[in-house]
């Protein structure tokens, strides 16, 4: 394709667009001075008719995909050769200097490559004369066209007016063969195809005509609406700049160009073009103001001030007050108070003492003196000025109120905001009253603003806080509760904005109010599901790994900046409308797409990869203020005996602990609690539950949960913090005793604890109990004896050793069973001595004798146990069982074992044949 790349002059700043240039080259053979050295190029020309016809044929068949692909291939090949040649000719740079990227050409290189591309299709640039000597025909002579060409051109024009396009096209082709450098034929061909609706062909021929006669502004103007119709912004910009170069004095073109830059948000270039219009028409106040605003928007305040000062300083009468108002605003924005006051004083002198300044200038005067600390002008303005409701007046008053609010003069800010009757001013008034401490006055204005801003979450949350502080919690609940017909709109609506009552801020505020009112059920119903969903989403987001490669969707989106090559256009390669950074990203993206396409790299998995979801309560863990809410929820769920739900919150919070940043205060709190480093801020919530005051609730949650495996994590954490606490180990064993035998984490933790703390007795005893439960009495005895070495005076350990040795002696593998039994009873009688011959100890001795078959000795100790009456004692409770009522239903005598002893004794009597004695024992001790 013929690449109409913008050369250096086309890429120059807009300030240079309106530079001096010679008149346009006429289509009917106007005077041309051959060989004159001009400031601009003279366009392009064909060497012969054959090359011109080849270009015409290409323009007419360019809509075919095959032809477009062939021409595009020629263009890419030529561009590649050009880059290679430039790389070879480039001199060696100094070491450390930055080399130019190979895929970027400078403006001069782009223009040179464009010349070669045009020459490749038969067009060459008209060269300028190198010397200053004038050559060619004498003044007064004319270079007239061939009469045959003029006749054929007239015939083709007549056929065009009669809509006989098919007859006109061959004639125009013949004209191209005779006069290949005559733009009229290309123009008529473009007009014909425009009438027939073939937009691409029309643009191709009109571009040929414009490049053959680039100084004819009408040709470029003809192309502008066609480019806009095609929605080709780079082509439209190219044609506008070319037309402005051909006719620098055309004001309408400058308006079009400035409007184009405004739509592209390129305010710098738009301001430059508007400034050119101002130089041509200095009295045009509207354009001057627009140019100043454009300079202001792009941050060039000094340029905007200079542009307005040129007008204001030259006017002594009939000054435009809006221009002066804008100039003073720019002075204030530039902190030039003295200059602003000078302009205000000048306005006073122009009006005289009998007339007042316009309201806008009075407002600027109030602001100037307020910055100087003089509030007298503000008070006079509030007393004397009465404004009619209008947008301009509202904007002016808002500016005054905002200025005084920024100056922390909230009393004056309230007075100015009250002059406006709209919703935004009500919010401002309420906020000012809150800063002043008059919160009761702020409530009516929040309600007034809420009448038309019902979906505003911030207003509702702020107003509810004020109502709670004023002792109106029920009114705050009503304000935050969903409307009666809220079921018509669900919180899970896809593709639509969620209703205000589903917002996280509203739910957290409503939940806090319910909690403070003691409405625990409402508190849980409001906040439990949002917190659980937030924790689940945050946990799922942790698994979303960042992409190492950009997906194809992102690359294609970036490459859109370069624009799609239209197969029906001969001219392409115009510079896209984008910033340099965006162009670099687009070029890299295009190269990556081509590379992946060449290597058949499949990135569907990357494109379909899950993205991070937004939780219902963003910042739940990162905001320290929300930690108390999660802690209150866990306590409330435990109080309501909803242990499983409480464990869900606790476990998920613990897993998310590492994602929260810890402050120094929280780190110190963790150290004081003895927390391991692996826990973080979110874990701190659970650790607070494990403190001395709250551990009872947490252990109750762990023990009473339906699935004890979830409570294992907590009780394990407790014993990690207090490895030598019997209460902690009792809690641990009470939870793990409800877990099935195959729970490997329990066994691994016991083994690891025994290795790390060999002097800790509870895990050794728990290990022995485990072996006893699975009938591995030898291993159980080994563990019990290891515990005995550490605490030989512990009655429980002596009892466990004795029972383990008895069970071991009754097995089949042991050879010296009698010795083992004697050792067992040695430990049991030591246990009896340590317990002080208590009823329970005597019963255990009798039970041991009974188990090994020494019934005579067993009967003696059963009778000793029956002779002792044991009073009821409170059963020891763990801390979390202190308020439990489960033990209150026990019948009297629950600490007395005489019934058990009597029953076992009657079995001995019955076996020995003393049935009467056995019956008497049962009647005495086992009858209700």
Buried (B, 14 or more C-beta within 10 A) or exposed (E): BBBBBBBEBBBBEBBEBBEEBEEBBBBEBEEBEEBBEEEBBBBBBBEEBEBBBEBBEBBBBBBEEEBBEEBBEBBEEBBEEBBEBBEEEEEEEEEEEEEBEEEEBEBEBBBBBBBBBBBBBBBBBBEEBEEEEEEEEEEEEEEEBBEEBBEBBEBBBEBBEEEEBEEBBEBBBBBBBBBBBBBBBBBBBBBBBBEEEBBBBBBBBBBBBBBBBBBBBBBBBBBBEBBBEBEBBBBBBBBBBBBBBBBBEBBEBBBBBBBBBBEBEBBBBBBBBBBBBBEEEEEBBEBBBBBBBBBBBBEBBEBBBEBBBEBBEEEEEEBBBBBBBBBBBBBBEBEBBEBBBEBBEBBBEBBEEEEEBBBBBBBBBBBBBBBEEEBEBBEEBBEEBEEEEEEEBBEBBBBBBBBBBEBEBBEBBBBBBBBBEBBEBBBBBBBBBBBBEEBEBBBEBBBBBBEEBEEBBEBBBBBBBBBBEEEBBEBBBEBBBBEEEBEEBEBEEEEEEBBBBBBBBBBBBBBBBBBEBEBBEBBBEBBBBBBBBBBBBBBEBEEEEEEEEBBBEBBEEBBBBBBEEBBBBBBBBBBBBBEEEBBBBBBBBBEBBEEBEEEEEEBEEBEEEEEEEEBBBEEBBBEBEBBEBBBBBBBBBBEBEBBBBBBBBBBBBBBBBEBBEBEEEBBEBBEEBEBEEEBBBBBBBBBBBBEEEBBBBBBBBBBBBEEBBBBBBBBBBBBBBBBEBEBBBBBBBBBBEBBEEEBEEBBEBBEEBBEEBEEBBBBBBBBBBBBBEEEBBBBBBBBBBBBBEEBEEBBBBBBBBBBBBBBBBBEEEBEEBEEBBEBBBBBBBBBBEBBEEBBBBBBBBBBBBBEBEBBEBBBBBBBBBBEBEBEEEEEEEBBBBEEEEEEEEEEEEEBBBBBBBBBBBBBBBBEEEBEEBBEBBBEEBEEE
